[in-house]
Amino acid sequence: MSPEAPLPPLATRAPTAATANDRRAGQPVAVSITGLHKAFGDKIVLDGVDLEIRRGEFVVLLGPSGTGKTTLLRLLTGLEKPDSGQVLVPSRRTTVYQEPRLIPSKRVLGNVTVGQPRTTETRDRATRALAEVNLDGKTRQWPATLSGGEAQRVALARALVREPELLLLDEPFAALDALTRLQMQDLVGDLVARHRPAVLLVTHDVDEAVRLADRVLILNEGRFAVDTDIDLARPRDRTDPESLRYRAAFLAELGVGRTTASTTT
């Protein structure tokens, strides 16, 4: 495909050979949603949604505010119940939110192990998880002494120590400065490649979606307007013509002009 060629329509774009479909081939299904309906009063939020996510697949969910992204995430966590349809998720699942939600009265290691059995094995797993997020020297620190990026890395370690089959990420980088956000994106990408959970990341940041996703969904008016694979090698260069075409196509689908300078919707 030449750099000047436009993307085919996103909703029907087929993955190229030996990329996204091959990464999913043979992997067990971690999330299976069929015929999902959810309404709040007269407002229909999700209207017959079907979705399948396999282990090791990094899926990013985009969409305008108020289109049901958070509701879908809450349905996957079990905090909401569907009005109809079926939602099947693994029992080992965990969520990282925009705020790290650390307990101020517990040190870093205690925050990572919160809710886990008080065993040597748990402590060892937590220590390894902190090392994976480059916080192996911070186990005794209090949350108040951490930077925003460090606190979010503690939240990631807390998720890892539970060895999830499904990792749900609810705009986990939105409150970070631009440089820290890029560093955290790289870290999450590396951790997911190493541990291979199924991942659903909810974000408003189109650049983040193109940088991280195996597959991008765009939710609008209760349905997926786009479900397309990102067939780009890693690590990804945001200035690469292929990345820029994906970005432009997603922004257009979200109603943002090609000349818009902002990277978020």
C-alpha positions as CSV (number, residue, x, y, z in Angstrom):
1,M,0.0,0.0,0.0
2,S,1.6,3.3,-1.0
3,P,1.9,6.1,1.5
4,E,-0.7,8.2,-0.5
5,A,-3.3,5.5,-0.6
6,P,-6.4,6.1,1.6
7,L,-7.5,3.5,4.1
8,P,-10.4,1.3,3.1
9,P,-13.6,1.9,5.1
10,L,-12.6,1.1,8.7
11,A,-15.6,-1.0,9.6
12,T,-14.9,-3.4,6.8
13,R,-11.1,-3.3,6.6
14,A,-9.6,-6.8,6.4
15,P,-6.3,-7.5,8.2
16,T,-3.3,-8.2,6.0
17,A,-1.6,-11.6,6.1
18,A,0.5,-12.7,9.0
19,T,-0.5,-9.9,11.4
20,A,-3.5,-9.4,13.7
21,N,-5.4,-12.5,12.9
22,D,-2.3,-14.6,13.2
23,R,-1.6,-13.1,16.7
24,R,-5.1,-14.2,17.8
25,A,-5.0,-17.6,16.1
26,G,-5.2,-20.5,18.6
27,Q,-5.7,-18.2,21.6
28,P,-8.6,-18.9,24.0
29,V,-11.5,-16.5,24.1
30,A,-11.3,-14.3,27.2
31,V,-14.4,-12.1,26.6
32,S,-17.5,-13.1,24.8
33,I,-20.5,-10.7,24.5
34,T,-23.6,-11.5,22.5
35,G,-26.7,-9.4,22.0
36,L,-25.9,-7.0,24.8
37,H,-28.5,-4.4,25.6
38,K,-28.3,-1.8,28.3
39,A,-30.5,1.2,28.9
40,F,-30.8,3.8,31.6
41,G,-34.5,4.9,31.6
42,D,-35.4,5.9,28.1
43,K,-31.7,6.2,27.0
44,I,-30.4,3.2,25.1
45,V,-26.7,3.0,25.8
46,L,-25.8,-0.4,24.2
47,D,-28.0,-1.8,21.5
48,G,-27.3,-5.4,20.6
49,V,-23.5,-5.3,21.0
50,D,-21.5,-8.4,20.1
51,L,-17.8,-8.6,21.0
52,E,-15.1,-11.3,21.3
53,I,-11.6,-10.7,22.8
54,R,-8.9,-13.4,22.9
55,R,-6.1,-13.9,25.3
56,G,-3.1,-11.8,24.3
57,E,-5.2,-9.4,22.3
58,F,-4.9,-5.6,23.0
59,V,-8.2,-3.9,22.1
60,V,-8.7,-0.2,22.4
61,L,-12.2,1.3,22.7
62,L,-12.7,4.9,21.4
63,G,-15.9,6.9,21.1
64,P,-17.4,10.3,21.9
65,S,-18.3,11.0,25.5
66,G,-21.6,9.5,26.6
67,T,-21.6,6.7,24.0
68,G,-21.4,3.8,26.5
69,K,-17.7,3.2,26.8
70,T,-17.7,3.3,30.6
71,T,-20.9,1.4,30.8
72,L,-19.4,-1.4,28.7
73,L,-16.3,-1.5,31.0
74,R,-18.6,-1.6,34.1
75,L,-20.5,-4.6,32.6
76,L,-17.2,-6.4,32.1
77,T,-16.1,-5.7,35.7
78,G,-19.5,-6.9,37.0
79,L,-20.4,-3.4,38.4
80,E,-23.4,-3.3,36.0
81,K,-25.8,-6.0,34.8
82,P,-27.1,-6.2,31.2
83,D,-30.8,-5.7,30.5
84,S,-30.5,-8.6,28.1
85,G,-27.8,-10.5,26.2
86,Q,-24.8,-12.5,27.6
87,V,-21.5,-11.3,29.0
88,L,-18.9,-14.0,29.7
89,V,-15.6,-12.9,31.3
90,P,-12.8,-14.8,33.1
91,S,-12.9,-14.8,36.9
92,R,-9.3,-13.5,37.0
93,R,-9.8,-9.9,35.8
94,T,-8.7,-6.6,37.2
95,T,-9.0,-2.9,36.4
96,V,-6.6,0.0,36.4
97,Y,-8.4,3.4,36.6
98,Q,-7.4,7.0,35.7
99,E,-6.7,7.5,39.4
100,P,-4.3,4.9,41.0
101,R,-6.6,4.5,44.0
102,L,-3.9,3.7,46.5
103,I,-4.5,3.4,50.2
104,P,-2.7,6.2,51.9
105,S,-2.1,4.2,55.1
106,K,-0.4,1.4,53.3
107,R,3.1,1.4,51.9
108,V,3.8,0.6,48.3
109,L,4.2,-3.2,48.9
110,G,1.1,-3.3,51.0
111,N,-0.9,-1.5,48.3
112,V,0.2,-4.1,45.7
113,T,-0.8,-7.0,47.9
114,V,-4.0,-5.6,49.3
115,G,-6.8,-8.2,49.2
116,Q,-4.3,-11.0,48.6
117,P,-3.4,-13.8,51.0
118,R,-0.6,-12.8,53.4
119,T,1.9,-15.4,52.3
120,T,5.5,-15.4,51.3
121,E,4.4,-16.4,47.8
122,T,2.2,-13.3,47.5
123,R,5.0,-11.0,48.8
124,D,7.4,-12.6,46.3
125,R,4.9,-12.0,43.4
126,A,4.4,-8.4,44.5
127,T,8.1,-7.8,44.7
128,R,8.6,-9.2,41.2
129,A,5.6,-7.1,39.9
130,L,7.2,-3.9,41.3
131,A,10.5,-4.8,39.7
132,E,8.6,-5.2,36.4
133,V,7.3,-1.6,36.6
134,N,10.7,-0.3,37.7
135,L,9.7,0.3,41.3
136,D,11.8,-2.3,43.0
137,G,13.4,0.3,45.3
138,K,10.1,1.8,46.4
139,T,8.5,-1.0,48.4
140,R,8.6,0.8,51.7
141,Q,7.5,4.2,50.5
142,W,4.2,5.8,51.3
143,P,1.8,6.8,48.4
144,A,2.0,10.5,49.3
145,T,5.8,10.5,48.4
146,L,5.2,9.1,44.9
147,S,4.9,11.0,41.6
148,G,1.8,10.6,39.5
149,G,3.6,8.2,37.2
150,E,5.0,6.2,40.1
151,A,1.6,5.9,41.7
152,Q,0.1,4.6,38.5
153,R,2.9,2.0,38.2
154,V,2.0,0.8,41.6
155,A,-1.6,0.4,40.4
156,L,-0.2,-1.6,37.4
157,A,1.8,-3.8,39.7
158,R,-1.3,-4.4,41.9
159,A,-3.1,-5.6,38.7
160,L,-0.2,-7.8,37.6
161,V,0.1,-9.6,41.0
162,R,-3.4,-11.0,40.4
163,E,-2.2,-12.6,37.2
164,P,-5.3,-11.5,35.3
165,E,-6.7,-13.2,32.2
166,L,-8.5,-9.9,31.4
167,L,-6.9,-6.5,32.1
168,L,-9.3,-3.6,31.9
169,L,-7.8,-0.1,31.6
170,D,-10.1,2.9,32.1
171,E,-8.1,6.0,30.7
172,P,-5.2,5.1,33.0
173,F,-2.8,7.7,31.5
174,A,-5.2,10.6,31.1
175,A,-4.0,12.5,34.3
176,L,-0.3,12.2,33.4
177,D,1.9,14.7,31.7
178,A,2.7,14.1,28.0
179,L,6.2,12.5,28.6
180,T,5.1,10.3,31.5
181,R,2.1,9.2,29.4
182,L,4.3,8.0,26.6
183,Q,6.6,6.2,29.1
184,M,3.5,4.5,30.6
185,Q,2.2,3.5,27.3
186,D,5.5,1.8,26.5
187,L,5.5,0.1,29.9
188,V,2.0,-1.2,29.5
189,G,2.7,-2.4,26.0
190,D,5.8,-4.4,27.2
191,L,3.9,-5.8,30.2
192,V,1.0,-7.0,28.0
193,A,3.4,-8.6,25.5
194,R,5.1,-10.4,28.4
195,H,2.0,-11.6,30.4
196,R,-0.5,-12.0,27.5
197,P,-3.8,-11.1,29.2
198,A,-6.7,-10.0,27.1
199,V,-6.8,-6.2,27.3
200,L,-9.5,-3.6,26.8
201,L,-8.3,0.0,27.1
202,V,-10.9,2.8,27.1
203,T,-9.4,6.1,26.0
204,H,-10.2,9.4,24.2
205,D,-6.7,9.6,22.8
206,V,-6.5,8.4,19.1
207,D,-2.7,8.5,19.1
208,E,-2.6,6.2,22.1
209,A,-5.0,3.8,20.3
210,V,-2.8,3.7,17.2
211,R,0.4,3.3,19.3
212,L,-0.9,0.4,21.5
213,A,-3.8,-1.5,19.9
214,D,-3.9,-4.8,18.0
215,R,-7.5,-3.8,17.3
216,V,-9.5,-0.6,17.6
217,L,-13.3,-0.3,18.3
218,I,-15.3,2.9,18.0
219,L,-18.6,2.9,19.9
220,N,-21.3,5.2,18.6
221,E,-25.1,5.2,19.1
222,G,-25.0,2.0,21.0
223,R,-23.1,-0.1,18.4
224,F,-19.6,-0.5,17.1
225,A,-19.2,1.8,14.2
226,V,-15.6,0.6,13.7
227,D,-13.9,-2.7,14.5
228,T,-10.5,-2.8,12.7
229,D,-7.1,-4.4,13.2
230,I,-3.9,-2.2,13.4
231,D,-1.5,-4.1,11.2
232,L,1.7,-2.2,12.1
233,A,5.0,-3.5,13.4
234,R,6.1,-2.6,16.9
235,P,7.5,-0.3,18.2
236,R,5.4,2.2,16.3
237,D,6.4,5.5,15.1
238,R,3.6,8.1,15.3
239,T,5.1,10.0,12.3
240,D,5.0,6.9,10.0
241,P,2.6,7.4,7.1
242,E,0.7,4.2,8.0
243,S,0.2,5.4,11.6
244,L,-0.9,8.8,10.3
245,R,-3.5,7.3,8.0
246,Y,-5.0,5.2,10.8
247,R,-5.0,8.3,13.0
248,A,-6.8,10.4,10.3
249,A,-9.3,7.7,9.6
250,F,-10.2,7.3,13.3
251,L,-10.5,11.0,13.8
252,A,-12.7,11.3,10.7
253,E,-15.0,8.6,12.1
254,L,-15.1,10.5,15.4
255,G,-16.1,13.7,13.6
256,V,-12.7,15.5,14.0
257,G,-11.2,17.2,10.9
258,R,-7.9,16.1,9.5
259,T,-6.3,19.5,10.3
260,T,-7.2,19.3,14.0
261,A,-4.0,19.7,16.1
262,S,-5.3,18.0,19.2
263,T,-4.5,14.3,19.7
264,T,-7.6,13.6,21.7
265,T,-11.3,13.6,21.0
